Amino acid sequence: MELRKISYTLNGKPVTSYVDPRWSLSDLLRGHTHRHTGLKKGCEVGECGACTVVIDGETFNSCIYLAVWAEGKHIRTIEGLLGPDGELSDIQQAFVDEAAVQCGFCTPGFIMSAVPLLESGREYTRDELRKLLSGNLCRCTGYENIINAVEKTMKQRLGR
């Protein structure tokens, strides 16, 4: 199979990769090139949200997004939220503070799904947050603490 050259921005840094046209973006990011293992491969059919990344400001399940489609895109993974010295972002810290993790497998997907919501500058109700995060599945927490963490971060960012 002939590899294709693609150029994109990953967590703020320009990158060029050679990809098999059959690879998913999660294949590229987790294994073939970058070793961004914060991104989890769960169902691999776009159902669970564990592999969520932000591409040009929108969330996508990277397991069903072909790597070749990344050409010219700006991609953010959970690793891209860390500060310059490896410190957690506010939403990551809120997940810790609010005990919004148990096994942790779904956590990166939930956090990445929350990123565009938090960056919108809009205040959402708890019901809206539940609906907007409904593309992510968790088998452990019961969701309440996840919503608490996202709501807490949203309110802090809005100065409430």
C-alpha positions as CSV (number, residue, x, y, z in Angstrom):
1,M,0.0,0.0,0.0
2,E,1.3,3.4,-0.9
3,L,1.5,5.9,1.9
4,R,0.2,9.4,1.5
5,K,1.9,12.5,2.9
6,I,-0.4,14.8,5.0
7,S,0.4,18.0,6.9
8,Y,-1.7,19.2,9.9
9,T,-1.3,20.9,13.2
10,L,-1.3,18.7,16.3
11,N,-1.7,20.4,19.7
12,G,-0.4,23.6,18.2
13,K,2.6,22.1,16.4
14,P,2.9,21.7,12.6
15,V,3.3,18.0,11.6
16,T,3.9,16.0,8.5
17,S,3.1,12.3,8.4
18,Y,2.9,9.5,5.9
19,V,-0.3,7.5,6.4
20,D,-1.9,4.5,4.9
21,P,-5.2,5.7,3.5
22,R,-7.0,3.0,5.5
23,W,-5.8,4.2,8.9
24,S,-8.2,6.0,11.2
25,L,-7.1,9.2,12.9
26,S,-6.9,7.2,16.2
27,D,-4.6,4.7,14.5
28,L,-2.3,7.6,13.5
29,L,-2.4,9.4,16.8
30,R,-2.1,6.5,19.2
31,G,0.1,4.1,17.4
32,H,1.7,4.7,14.1
33,T,3.3,8.1,14.6
34,H,2.6,10.0,17.7
35,R,2.0,7.7,20.7
36,H,-0.8,9.9,22.1
37,T,-2.1,7.2,24.3
38,G,-4.4,9.5,26.2
39,L,-6.8,9.0,23.3
40,K,-8.5,5.7,24.0
41,K,-9.7,3.2,21.4
42,G,-13.0,1.7,22.8
43,C,-15.6,0.5,20.3
44,E,-13.9,1.6,17.1
45,V,-17.3,2.3,15.5
46,G,-18.0,5.8,16.8
47,E,-20.4,4.7,19.6
48,C,-18.5,5.3,22.9
49,G,-16.7,8.6,22.5
50,A,-13.5,7.4,24.2
51,C,-11.4,8.5,21.2
52,T,-12.9,12.0,21.0
53,V,-10.5,14.7,19.6
54,V,-11.2,18.3,18.7
55,I,-10.6,19.1,15.0
56,D,-10.9,22.8,13.9
57,G,-13.0,23.5,17.0
58,E,-15.5,20.5,16.6
59,T,-15.5,17.1,18.3
60,F,-15.0,14.0,16.3
61,N,-14.7,10.3,17.1
62,S,-11.2,9.7,15.8
63,C,-11.9,6.0,15.3
64,I,-14.2,6.7,12.4
65,Y,-12.3,9.7,11.0
66,L,-9.8,8.8,8.4
67,A,-6.2,10.0,9.0
68,V,-6.0,11.3,5.4
69,W,-8.9,13.7,6.2
70,A,-6.5,15.4,8.7
71,E,-4.8,17.3,5.8
72,G,-4.7,21.0,6.7
73,K,-6.6,20.5,10.0
74,H,-5.9,21.7,13.5
75,I,-6.2,18.7,15.8
76,R,-6.2,18.7,19.6
77,T,-5.9,15.7,21.9
78,I,-6.0,15.4,25.7
79,E,-2.2,15.8,25.7
80,G,-2.7,19.3,24.1
81,L,-4.5,20.5,27.2
82,L,-1.5,20.2,29.5
83,G,0.3,23.4,30.5
84,P,4.0,24.0,29.4
85,D,5.3,22.3,32.5
86,G,2.8,19.4,32.4
87,E,0.3,21.0,34.7
88,L,-3.3,20.0,34.3
89,S,-5.8,22.3,32.6
90,D,-8.8,23.6,34.6
91,I,-11.1,20.9,33.1
92,Q,-8.7,18.1,33.8
93,Q,-8.2,19.4,37.4
94,A,-12.0,19.6,37.8
95,F,-12.3,16.0,36.9
96,V,-9.8,15.1,39.7
97,D,-11.4,17.5,42.2
98,E,-15.0,16.3,41.5
99,A,-14.0,12.6,41.5
100,A,-15.3,12.4,38.0
101,V,-13.1,9.4,37.2
102,Q,-13.1,5.8,38.3
103,C,-11.4,3.5,35.9
104,G,-10.5,6.6,33.8
105,F,-10.9,5.0,30.4
106,C,-13.7,7.4,29.2
107,T,-12.2,10.4,30.9
108,P,-10.1,11.8,27.9
109,G,-13.1,11.5,25.6
110,F,-15.4,13.3,28.1
111,I,-12.9,16.1,28.6
112,M,-12.3,16.6,24.9
113,S,-16.0,16.7,24.3
114,A,-16.3,19.4,27.0
115,V,-13.5,21.6,25.5
116,P,-15.6,23.3,22.7
117,L,-18.5,23.8,25.1
118,L,-16.2,25.5,27.6
119,E,-14.5,27.5,24.9
120,S,-17.9,28.8,23.6
121,G,-18.3,31.2,26.4
122,R,-21.9,30.2,26.8
123,E,-23.5,29.0,30.0
124,Y,-25.3,25.7,29.7
125,T,-27.9,24.2,32.0
126,R,-27.1,20.8,33.5
127,D,-29.7,19.2,31.2
128,E,-28.0,20.8,28.2
129,L,-24.6,19.5,29.4
130,R,-26.0,16.0,29.8
131,K,-27.4,16.1,26.2
132,L,-24.2,17.6,24.7
133,L,-22.0,15.0,26.4
134,S,-24.4,12.1,25.6
135,G,-22.1,10.9,22.8
136,N,-19.7,9.6,25.5
137,L,-20.3,6.5,27.5
138,C,-19.1,5.6,31.0
139,R,-19.5,2.3,32.7
140,C,-18.3,3.3,36.1
141,T,-19.3,6.8,37.4
142,G,-23.0,7.3,36.9
143,Y,-22.2,10.6,35.1
144,E,-23.2,12.9,37.9
145,N,-19.6,13.9,38.9
146,I,-18.7,14.3,35.2
147,I,-21.4,16.8,34.8
148,N,-20.3,18.5,38.1
149,A,-16.8,18.8,36.8
150,V,-17.8,20.3,33.5
151,E,-20.3,22.7,35.1
152,K,-17.8,23.8,37.7
153,T,-15.2,24.6,35.0
154,M,-17.8,26.4,32.9
155,K,-18.9,28.6,35.8
156,Q,-15.3,29.4,36.8
157,R,-14.5,30.4,33.3
158,L,-17.6,32.6,33.2
159,G,-16.7,34.2,36.5
160,R,-19.7,32.8,38.4
